[in-house]
């Protein structure tokens, strides 16, 4: 068999947001031994607590390119990313481009590569919420349809792709976030002092995160969620996303943040966040990644959305959809029953190894 060191693939990894840093970390740690990896940070998440700290904690090399795109409307942000990514790809001429998840960085990276006839690998392919009002849904559908290899976390994801006519180069590998969580959980237990600094006791607080446009861009929905959080019976630790903070300011909802049970904090690094998640009584979130982390950590989860791509977590009973209505949210919290069973979901924690092996095999067979 030909040794892969005789010819190394050149891969550009495109990331821009917190969940992508977590996903890419697991793959990059293994990829470095097998390929020449160039990391490109679009700048979609540019706050240090949403960006640099993740590179430090998860052992991700400093990006060779930081595009500094920042915030903006979907069209402006995606368009600027597309132009800048294209320039880098023309200069670097990679064999593959890796994109992760469903952000504007994902779509821009996949589009730029596809138009330059560079192969695209989509990690976390095949997810569907079946709600096309969500920008993430549009991003993931389009990315899947222009990708050359699709790495799926579950059988449901594979079925979703087959229903859209995508059956070639579809590989079930499990979820790379499980790899990263396993890597970080032990480090968090030893190194994070977040519980002590916030004077928290395990199992005696709720953890809440809100950042999706469907919640932050709808004043009534956001107010319902904030009203529900302030009505809970124990302290609510609320790491606030910059988008959510701005929306609350614009809608003049600041009074909710000063409620006696709200512990408002800045966005956290991964290790502190994992420690908070693992020790929470319950998590209320609209984040897809945190839904999965809650599941793997065996912490009850209330999802502040009307649907989720991670349907298996709902089917298991560990995750409950509550939407954005105050009374429904409170009812779901009050009546949550922890299931007796906890089936293994989204693979065995070795997704990154399977992805890298698949990529190297494609080189050996070419």
TILOFI-205672 format. One line per 2 residues: their letters; for each residue x, y, z of C-alpha. Coordinates in steps of 0.25 Angstrom, whole numbers, plus 5000, padded with zeros to 4 digits. Layout:
BEGIN
a) X,Y,Z | ...
END
This chain:
BEGIN
xx) 5000,5000,5000 | 5005,5014,4997
xx) 5009,5022,5009 | 5001,5034,5010
xx) 5013,5042,5014 | 5018,5041,4999
xx) 5007,5051,4995 | 5000,5060,5005
xx) 4986,5066,5002 | 4985,5081,5003
xx) 4972,5084,5010 | 4966,5097,5014
xx) 4957,5097,5026 | 4947,5108,5026
xx) 4941,5112,5040 | 4935,5125,5045
xx) 4926,5122,5057 | 4926,5115,5071
xx) 4920,5102,5067 | 4930,5100,5055
xx) 4942,5103,5064 | 4937,5091,5073
xx) 4934,5082,5061 | 4947,5085,5053
xx) 4956,5083,5065 | 4954,5068,5066
xx) 4957,5067,5051 | 4968,5076,5050
xx) 4976,5069,5062 | 4976,5057,5053
xx) 4977,5063,5040 | 4990,5070,5043
xx) 4997,5057,5043 | 4992,5053,5029
xx) 4990,5066,5021 | 4995,5080,5019
xx) 4983,5087,5026 | 4981,5102,5024
xx) 4971,5108,5034 | 4962,5120,5029
xx) 4954,5128,5039 | 4944,5136,5032
xx) 4942,5145,5045 | 4927,5142,5046
xx) 4929,5141,5061 | 4939,5151,5064
xx) 4937,5153,5079 | 4949,5147,5087
xx) 4939,5139,5095 | 4933,5134,5083
xx) 4946,5131,5075 | 4960,5132,5080
xx) 4957,5125,5093 | 4952,5113,5086
xx) 4965,5112,5078 | 4973,5112,5091
xx) 4965,5102,5098 | 4963,5092,5087
xx) 4977,5092,5082 | 4973,5098,5068
xx) 4985,5104,5061 | 4984,5119,5059
xx) 4977,5121,5045 | 4986,5125,5034
xx) 4975,5134,5028 | 4966,5142,5036
xx) 4956,5149,5027 | 4950,5159,5037
xx) 4937,5159,5031 | 4929,5161,5044
xx) 4914,5164,5045 | 4904,5169,5034
xx) 4891,5164,5027 | 4891,5150,5021
xx) 4894,5156,5007 | 4905,5165,5011
xx) 4912,5155,5020 | 4911,5144,5011
xx) 4915,5152,4999 | 4927,5158,5005
xx) 4931,5144,5010 | 4929,5138,4996
xx) 4939,5148,4990 | 4950,5147,5000
xx) 4949,5132,5001 | 4950,5131,4986
xx) 4963,5140,4986 | 4969,5131,4996
xx) 4965,5118,4989 | 4971,5123,4976
xx) 4984,5126,4983 | 4985,5113,4991
xx) 4980,5103,4981 | 4975,5092,4991
xx) 4971,5078,4987 | 4959,5079,4997
xx) 4951,5090,5004 | 4945,5085,5017
xx) 4932,5092,5022 | 4924,5090,5035
xx) 4910,5091,5039 | 4900,5101,5034
xx) 4905,5116,5035 | 4907,5126,5025
xx) 4922,5123,5026 | 4918,5108,5022
xx) 4910,5113,5009 | 4920,5123,5005
xx) 4932,5113,5006 | 4925,5102,4998
xx) 4920,5112,4987 | 4934,5118,4985
xx) 4940,5104,4985 | 4930,5098,4975
xx) 4931,5109,4965 | 4946,5107,4965
xx) 4944,5092,4963 | 4951,5089,4976
xx) 4945,5077,4984 | 4936,5080,4996
xx) 4934,5072,5008 | 4922,5075,5017
xx) 4923,5071,5031 | 4910,5069,5038
xx) 4902,5067,5025 | 4888,5063,5023
xx) 4881,5071,5035 | 4868,5077,5032
xx) 4858,5085,5041 | 4848,5086,5029
xx) 4846,5100,5032 | 4852,5109,5021
xx) 4849,5121,5028 | 4862,5118,5036
xx) 4875,5123,5029 | 4882,5111,5034
xx) 4873,5102,5026 | 4875,5109,5013
xx) 4890,5108,5016 | 4890,5093,5019
xx) 4882,5089,5007 | 4890,5097,4997
xx) 4903,5092,5003 | 4899,5078,5002
xx) 4895,5079,4988 | 4908,5084,4983
xx) 4917,5076,4992 | 4926,5064,4987
xx) 4926,5056,5000 | 4916,5057,5011
xx) 4919,5053,5025 | 4906,5050,5032
xx) 4904,5048,5047 | 4892,5039,5046
xx) 4883,5030,5038 | 4872,5040,5038
xx) 4882,5050,5031 | 4885,5039,5021
xx) 4870,5038,5018 | 4868,5052,5017
xx) 4879,5053,5006 | 4873,5041,4999
xx) 4859,5048,4999 | 4866,5059,4991
xx) 4873,5050,4981 | 4887,5050,4988
xx) 4892,5036,4990 | 4907,5037,4984
xx) 4918,5039,4994 | 4909,5039,5006
xx) 4917,5034,5018 | 4911,5032,5032
xx) 4922,5035,5042 | 4915,5040,5054
xx) 4916,5054,5060 | 4929,5061,5062
xx) 4924,5069,5074 | 4924,5056,5082
xx) 4939,5055,5079 | 4941,5069,5084
xx) 4932,5068,5096 | 4940,5055,5101
xx) 4953,5063,5099 | 4948,5075,5106
xx) 4939,5069,5118 | 4951,5064,5126
xx) 4959,5077,5124 | 4947,5085,5128
xx) 4946,5077,5141 | 4960,5079,5144
xx) 4962,5093,5139 | 4949,5101,5139
xx) 4946,5109,5152 | 4933,5115,5146
xx) 4924,5108,5157 | 4932,5114,5168
xx) 4933,5128,5162 | 4918,5129,5160
xx) 4916,5122,5174 | 4907,5111,5167
xx) 4904,5097,5173 | 4902,5086,5163
xx) 4887,5083,5160 | 4883,5096,5166
xx) 4882,5105,5154 | 4877,5106,5140
xx) 4886,5109,5128 | 4880,5117,5116
xx) 4885,5121,5103 | 4877,5129,5092
xx) 4883,5134,5079 | 4876,5129,5067
xx) 4869,5139,5058 | 4855,5133,5059
xx) 4856,5137,5074 | 4864,5150,5074
xx) 4857,5156,5062 | 4843,5154,5067
xx) 4840,5164,5078 | 4828,5156,5084
xx) 4835,5143,5083 | 4848,5148,5090
xx) 4839,5155,5101 | 4832,5142,5104
xx) 4845,5134,5105 | 4851,5145,5114
xx) 4838,5145,5123 | 4839,5130,5124
xx) 4853,5131,5129 | 4850,5141,5139
xx) 4838,5132,5144 | 4847,5120,5147
xx) 4848,5115,5161 | 4864,5115,5162
xx) 4875,5124,5157 | 4877,5124,5142
xx) 4891,5126,5137 | 4890,5133,5124
xx) 4902,5135,5115 | 4897,5145,5106
xx) 4901,5145,5091 | 4904,5159,5085
xx) 4892,5158,5075 | 4883,5155,5087
xx) 4888,5167,5095 | 4886,5176,5084
xx) 4872,5171,5081 | 4869,5173,5096
xx) 4874,5187,5096 | 4866,5191,5083
xx) 4853,5185,5088 | 4856,5192,5102
xx) 4855,5178,5109 | 4867,5181,5119
xx) 4858,5180,5131 | 4857,5165,5129
xx) 4872,5164,5130 | 4872,5170,5144
xx) 4862,5160,5150 | 4866,5154,5163
xx) 4868,5140,5157 | 4876,5144,5145
xx) 4891,5142,5145 | 4895,5150,5133
xx) 4909,5147,5128 | 4918,5149,5115
xx) 4919,5138,5105 | 4928,5127,5111
xx) 4940,5118,5106 | 4937,5104,5103
xx) 4942,5098,5115 | 4934,5107,5124
xx) 4922,5105,5116 | 4923,5089,5117
xx) 4925,5090,5132 | 4913,5099,5133
xx) 4905,5089,5124 | 4909,5077,5131
xx) 4905,5082,5145 | 4892,5089,5141
xx) 4878,5084,5146 | 4873,5087,5132
xx) 4877,5094,5119 | 4868,5104,5111
xx) 4874,5107,5098 | 4872,5109,5083
xx) 4886,5104,5080 | 4887,5091,5072
xx) 4900,5088,5078 | 4896,5090,5092
xx) 4884,5081,5090 | 4894,5070,5086
xx) 4904,5073,5097 | 4892,5073,5107
xx) 4888,5059,5102 | 4902,5053,5103
xx) 4904,5059,5117 | 4890,5054,5121
xx) 4884,5067,5125 | 4870,5070,5122
xx) 4868,5080,5110 | 4857,5089,5107
xx) 4858,5094,5092 | 4853,5108,5090
xx) 4849,5105,5076 | 4837,5099,5068
xx) 4846,5089,5062 | 4860,5083,5062
xx) 4869,5076,5053 | 4873,5067,5064
xx) 4860,5059,5064 | 4867,5047,5071
xx) 4869,5055,5084 | 4854,5058,5084
xx) 4850,5044,5081 | 4859,5039,5093
xx) 4851,5048,5102 | 4863,5055,5107
xx) 4860,5068,5099 | 4846,5075,5098
xx) 4842,5085,5088 | 4835,5097,5095
xx) 4835,5108,5084 | 4835,5122,5088
xx) 4822,5123,5097 | 4824,5126,5112
xx) 4813,5117,5117 | 4818,5105,5108
xx) 4832,5107,5112 | 4828,5107,5127
xx) 4819,5095,5126 | 4830,5087,5119
xx) 4840,5091,5130 | 4830,5087,5141
xx) 4826,5074,5135 | 4839,5069,5129
xx) 4842,5054,5133 | 4856,5049,5132
xx) 4855,5036,5123 | 4860,5023,5128
xx) 4868,5020,5116 | 4879,5027,5109
xx) 4882,5021,5095 | 4895,5024,5088
xx) 4893,5034,5078 | 4901,5040,5067
xx) 4913,5030,5067 | 4923,5025,5076
xx) 4932,5038,5078 | 4941,5034,5067
xx) 4935,5042,5055 | 4948,5050,5053
xx) 4956,5037,5051 | 4946,5032,5041
xx) 4946,5045,5033 | 4961,5046,5032
xx) 4962,5031,5029 | 4952,5033,5018
xx) 4959,5045,5012 | 4973,5037,5012
xx) 4966,5025,5006 | 4961,5034,4994
xx) 4976,5039,4992 | 4981,5025,4992
xx) 4970,5020,4982 | 4972,5032,4973
END
